[in-house]
């Protein structure tokens, strides 16, 4: 869709800084950010680096737990496998607790 209308908008120094900061937090240009605001679209900030790292760590732990579950279902799991699975699950809870404390 071709954009054929232009609007000039005057902002104070503080308003401009707020717009730039808000758009940057969402990974959007100022124009894209304002368009989404006008259209009432949901605007989400990008996840913080810590959250992205935590999500990756939880994903790896989940993969390990799934491998343990497969071995249990196949009847080849050992008791220490179940203990290791519980340990991994405890790690997930600890990571989430540490993040929630911040």
Secondary structure, 3 states (H helix, E strand, C coil): CCCCCCCCCCCCHHHHHHHHHHHHHHCCCHHHHHHHHHHCCCCCCCCCHHHHHHHHHHHHHHHHHHHHHHHHHCCCCCHHHHHHHHHHHHHHHHHHHHHHHC
